[in-house]
Structures are given as structure tokens and as C-alpha cells.
């Protein structure tokens, strides 16, 4: 039977055990150990298609740029490349991985901040489209190379997101070029010989209401109109960024994608016609929406500790494995994967193995009575899970498995202690 607390239809309760698209969670950890990230391929494809089709029904020229920072696993990139997705990269490393996964350079948009000159040279040599984040970056790029097409990241002065660290526009944001300097940026690029242009923004992440998207799109399209009027520039594409949220907490409702597409495309078409902007590609950059609920983190209970004030469940995944709860105060649904039909009886804090008081994956969770050896599944862990993991406390990073319709494959091997030595050298005077 489907899990009652997940929108992912590929998570099932079979006799009280969690199955992920037909694969037993117990079988996976027996074979690959824990912690272990598990990704459901069919859910990734389903999420992408739902969004693309909702937009494409309403406007012919649609591009989805998958926001690779959410999850840069080669298998994830291969899946989305095969779906026809484009890719949003924020570092040369993400460009490198995208090319290795089969994306052609014309399907990659680079949007970085505080970009070094050698990184700009790598991007130029790679042939990707560059989205400029500052006047400094623009000047330095044009000294290296004048591209055929160039985009500018605009700060529309409207920000939104589930946490202050995830708001990427507005007066406190380091991202983008402010309205007062946008004309200057396009004029400088046009005078240097750039022939074709795009415009992009990104207001934040984890947004579950339509209004912030509409307000920011209205502002961005108005800025595009003024650029066209003053500089006679038309746009190949207008990129409204990412930020579509997913429900993590009980009671949260998912964003209505059909309503989102209907309202956003309606506004977009009205304004490009009103402002005589031509027929630019409509672009967005979802990451979390595509990959989040396709990923589960499995972690083994090794300690149950009771104090006069708390009951702690100690597991082998810490914020080195999943940093979102410690970094953002994020909530992830947690279930006991081998006791799905047991009644919730006890209130626990779920603690990781790191030497940090903040290494808590959850607090005050009511769960079935937990014993050492039980298996916990942390849901909605596909986005910003492995991609933000680390070797903190000198702990090797965990493995990843991809599942599909009863089959599974290891797609990232677990690191071992010897991997901690990789890249390190002891100087001669210490030998």
C-alpha cells in the first residue's frame, strides 16, 4: 500500500516494511550498508514531465533548466538529459559533470557569483551560455572573450524563500545586478559586440505560493521592456529562475503546478506581446521540485539513550550526511522503515554521530518504540542531501543507489577510510 505521509507513489508499505519502487529498504541496507541515499528514477522523470507538460500546454517555447546544485549525481543528470532537460550550473564543476553526463554546451546555462578569471576561461572554452552576475564579471569576461549570446542576472528587488539563507533577491542579497545598473550592463555588452541576449532572475527557494513568482516576473519583464526601449535589444530567452517548493511538514500543501503554469504563462505572454519582446523562450530552473521527494536517506539506529529530560535515538547519519536540519532548521519526515504498521508511542530526538550538539536530524518526533538495529528512513532527501554532504569529523561519505521498478544499482560507491587520504601530502620536513 502507498505511504499515507508521502506524495511519492513509489514509496510503499509491504507488510510493515518500506519498499522504494519495488525494492525492499532492508535488502538495500543489507547489501550496501548505511547511511545510504536511495533515488527513485521513475519519480524523477514523473516530476520533470508534470512540470514541463503543464508549461508546454500553454506556451510552445519552454525550456526547463534543471538546477544541478540540488543533486549533481551523474545518474540524475543522465536521467534528465534523456528527458530533454536543459541545465543550470553554478560552478565550473557542475558544468564539467553536465558535459560528462551528455549535456551539450548549448543546453547549459552558467549562473555563478564571485567568479574567478580562470573559471571564466574554462566556461568560454566549454562553450556554455554565461549569465552575468556583476558588472565586474562582465568586464572581465569581455576581456577574455566576446560571446555570441550573453545573459544578465537581474536582482528584481523581490525575494522569497523558506529560510533567510535561501532568499536570493532583494536588498540583502549578494546575487544579481540591480535595476539601476542593468541598462549599463546591456549597453556595455552590446557595444563590445554581443549579438544575442537573455535575461534571468532567481528570487529564492522553497516557495509554495504563486504570488512571489508573479510579482517578480512582472518586475523582470518590465525591466526587459526598458532595455528594449533604450537599447533596441530583444531577448532570445527570459529565465524566471527556480524556487518551486515541495511540502516537507505535515499539513503543507504542494504548489498547484497547473495553476502556477496557467498564471505565470498568462502573465508572460501578455507582457511579451504588450512590450513587443518577440517570442523569447520561457525558462525556469527547478531543482528541488524535480529531485526532492525522489530521494530517501536510510540510516541505522545504533544507540537508544534516555536522560532525565530526553529520549535520544542515535543513528549513523549526521549533518555530514544531511545538513539541512542543522543549517536551515529544516523538517524532514522520518519513519521507522521496518515498523511502518507500529503505533507511534514515544517522543524522540534523532541524533547523529558527530561531535556537535547541533547534530540533530529531528527533535520531538513521535514514532513507534525504537530499538537498536531499527532502520529509519528520512524522506524528501533527494535535494541538497548528498550534494551538501561533507567529510566533517573525518567521516567517509555514504553511497547512493538508484532504483527502478524492482531493480537497483549502486551509482555512487561508499567512501572508505583510505579515501580520507586522497589529495593529502606530508611535507618533507615532517617525514
N, C-alpha and C positions, 0 to 999 in steps of 0.2 A: 504494500500500500504506500502511496506517496506520503512524505513527511508533512504533517499539518503545519509546521512552523517554517516552511520554506516555499518560495515560489518556483524553485527549480524542480521540474517534474522528473528529473533523472536521479533524485535522491529518494531512496525507498526504504521502508521498514519491512524486512523479511524476517519474521519470527523474532522480532526484537533486536535484530542486527542491522546496522546501516549498510546499505548497498549503494554504490555510486555507478549509475548507468550499467547495472547488471553485474557489478564486481563487488565482492564482499570486502568491506573495510578490514576485517580481521585477516583475510587472506593477504591483503596488500601489506599490512604491517608485519605479518609473519615472514613474508618474502623480502621486504625492503627495509624493515626496522622503522623506528620513529625518531624524531619528528619526520613527517612526510607530507609534502604537498601533493594533492591529487586534483587533476584538472579533467573536466568532462568536455570532450571535443564537441559533441553534438549540442551542448548548451552554448558554447562559444558561437557556433555557426547560427544557432537559432536566434541568439540575441542580436547578432550583426544583421541578419536578414530582416528581423522585425523592424529594426530602425531604418534600414536602407529602403525597404519597400514602403514604409509609411511616408517617407520623404519623396521617393521617386514617383509615387502615385500623383503627387501634387506639383511636381516641377521636374522637367526632364533632365536638366544638367545638375546632377547631385554627385558629390564626392564625399565619402567618409574617410577621414584621416584617422586611423587608429592611433591613439595616444600611447606610444610604446612604453613610456615610463611606468605605466600601470603593471605591465608584465612583459619582459623582453625575452622570455623563453623562445628559443628557435622554433620549437614545435608550434607555439602560439602564433608566431609570426608567419610560419608556413601555412597554417590554417587560414589566417586572414588574407594572406596573399592569394591563396587559391579562391577565396570568395570575391576577389576583385577589389579589396580594400586598398586605399592609399595609406600612407603612414606619416605620422607626426613625430619627429625626432627632436630631442632637446640636448643631445650631446653627440660628438663625433662617434662615440662608442655605439650609440643607438643607430646611427647611420651605417656603421660597419656591420652590425648584426643584421639590419634590414637587408642590406645588399647580400650578405651571406645566405639569408633566408629566401632570396629570389626576387625581392622587390627591385624593379628597375629604378634608376635615379630620377626619372620623370614622375615617379609615384611617391617621392619622398619630399616632405617639406621640413626644413630645419628651422626651429624657433629656439634659439639659445639666448642666454643672458650672460654678461661678463665674458664674452668670447675672446680667446687669445688669437693672435695673428696666425700662429701655426695651425690652429684649428680652422680658421677661415681658409687657409690654403688647402687643407685637406678637403673641406667642403666644396671648394671650387674644383679641385681635381676629381672629386666624386661626381660632380655634375648635378647635385641636388638643387632644388629651389631654396633660396635663403630668405628667411623672414627676419627683417632687421629689427632689433630691439632698442637701439640707441643711435643718436647722431654720430657718436664716436665709432661705433661698429660700422656704420655706413661709410664714413670717410675712410676707415682703414681697409674695408672690403674693396672700395673702388680704386684704391692704390694698387691692390693686388690684381684685381680683375673687374671688368665691367660686364655683368651678366646680361643675357638677353631679357630675362624676366626677373623681377625683384618684388618682394612683398614687404610691407611695413606693419609691424605690430603696434596697434594704437591702444593707448590707455583711455577707455571711454569714460573714465571717472565714475563708473558704476561697478561695484564689486559685490560678490555674494559667495557663500560657501558654508560648509558645515562646521568649520573651525577657522579662527583668525589666520592660521598658517596656510589655509587653503584658499584665501581670498587673493586674487591675482590682478585686481584692478582697483582704482581709487587712489586717494591721496597718499596712503601709506605704502603703496605697492612699489616694488623695485622694477616692475615689468612695464615695457611698452613706452611709446613716445606720446607725450601729452599733446592735446589738441593744438596748443599754441605753436608747437614745433613740427606738426605733421606736414603742413604745406612746405616748410623749409626742407624737409626730408625728401619729399617727392620732387621738388624743384631741383635739388642738388643731384638726385639720381637721374632725372630726365636730361639735365644739362650735360651729365657725364656720358650719356649715350644709351642708357637703359631704354628699351623699346616697349616692353610689356610689364604690366603691374598687377599686383594683388594687394589686398588689404585684409588684416587679421586682427582679432582681439581674443582675449580669454579672461573671463571675469571671476572665475573661481571653480570650486569642485564640490560635488555632493549636493547639488541643488535639486530640490524636489517640487518646486513650483515653477510655473511658466513665466510669471511676471518679470523676474530679473532678466531672463533671456530676451523678452520683448523690449524692455526698456533699453537694454544695451544695444540690441540690434537697431532700434530706431536711431540711437545716437550715432552708431557707426555708419549707417547708411547716409545719415545727414552729413557726416564728415566726408564721406566719399563724394557726395554731391558737390560740396565746396571745392574739393580737389579737382573734380571735373570742370567746374565753372572757371576756376582760376588758372589751371594749367592745361586744360583740354586733354586730360588723362581719362581713358576708360579702363575698366578693370577686367582682366581675364577671370579673376575669381574674387569672391568675398567670403572670408572664413570667419564664422561666428564663434569659433573655439569649442571647447568641450564643457564639462561640468555637470552633465546629466547624472543625477544621484541615483542611488538604489536604497531601498529600505533595509536598515540594519536592526533597528529597535522594534520591539513589539508595538503594534498599533500604527507604525509608519506605513503610509501608502505609497506605492510606486508612482512615479510620474506617468501620467496618461500620454503615451507616446503618440497616439493618433491625434489627440488634442494639441500636443506640443507641435507636431508636424503641421497640422492644419493652421494653427495660429501663426507660427513662425514663417511658413512658406507664404501665407496670405500677405503678411506684412512685407516680406521680402519682395514679392512680385509687384505689389502696389508701389513700393518705393523705387525699385529699379525702373519701372515704367514712368513714374512721376518725375524722377530725376534724370531720365534719359541716360541710364547707366549701361544700356545694351542688354546683353544676356550673359552676365558673368556666371561661372559655376558657383553653385551654392555649396559651401563646405562647412563641415563641423568636425570636431576632434574628440569623440568619445573614447574613453579608456575603461574606466570603472564600470560603465553600463554594460560593456561587452564581456568583460572577463570576471567581474567580481563574484557573482553567485555561481560561476562555473568552477570555482576553486574551494577546496576544503583542506584544512590543516589537521592532520591526525597526530595526536600526542598521547603518550602513555603515562598513566598515573604511577609514580614510584614512591610517593610519600603521602600519608594522611596524618596530619598533625593537629592536635587540639590544644588550645591555650585557654586560659580563663575567659578570654574575650572573643576568640575567633576559632573557626574550623578551616584549616588550610588544606587544599589539595595541591600537592607538589607534582608538577609534570616536567617532561624533558624538553619542552619548547618554552623559550623565554622571549624577551623583547629583542634578542639577537635573531630570532626566527620570525616573529611578527611584532613589529614595533608600534603599530597603530594605537593600541590601547595606552601604552606609556607616553607616546608622543602627542597624541591628539585627544586622549581620554575617550577613545572610540569604543563603541559597544559592538561586540560580535556575538551572535547566537552560539551557544555551546550546548552540546548534547552528549550523553553517555552512549557511545556508538554500539556498545554491546548490551545496553539495558534500555532500549527505546520504549519498552512497554512497562517499565517500572514507574511507580508513582513518585513524584517529587516529594522528598521528605526532609531534606537537610539544606541549610544555607551555608555556602562555602565561598571562600576567596580562592581563586585559581592562581597559583604562584609558579613562576618559572625557576630555573636553576641558577640564575645569575646572582652574583654578589651585589645586589642592588635592592633597596627597599621598594623601588618603583617597578620591580619586575613582577607585575601582576597582569594577567590576561583578563581577569574579571574579578569583581567584588560583589559580595552579597547575592550570589546566584543560588536560586532554589533548584536543586537537582535530586535525582534518586540517590539513595545512600551509596556512597562511593567507597570502593576498596582498592587497595594497591593491586596493580595489574589491569585495572579497567582502562578502557580506551575512550578518550574524549575526542570529539570532532568539533573543530571551530569552523563555523560556516561563514560564507561570504568572505573568503580569504584569498580569492584569486587576484585581486587588485592590490598593489602596494604591499604584498606579502613577501614573497621571495625577493622581489626587486629592491626592497629596502632592508633586506637581512644583512647580517654582518658576522664577523668573527670575534665579536666582543667577548671578553673573558677567555680568549683563545679557544673558542668552541668551533669546531668544523661546521660548515653549513650543511643543511639537510638535502635529501634527494627530492626528486619530482617524478610523478608518474602521470601518464595520460591514459584515460580510459575511454572506450567507445564500444557500446553495445555488447557488453560482456567480455571484451578483450582489454588487455592493458599492456603498457610498455614503459620501461624506465626511460625518461627523457632527460634527466639530469642525475648523474651519479652523486651519491653522498660523499662529501669530503671526509678525509681521514686525518689523523694527527700529522702524518707526514706532509699533508698539503699546507699545513701552517708554516712550513719552512720555505715554501715556494717564493722565490724572489729575494730571499734574505741572504746577505753575505756578512761574514765577520771580518772586520779589518785585520790586516796583518799584525798590527801591534797588540791585538788581543788574543792571538792564537797561541 
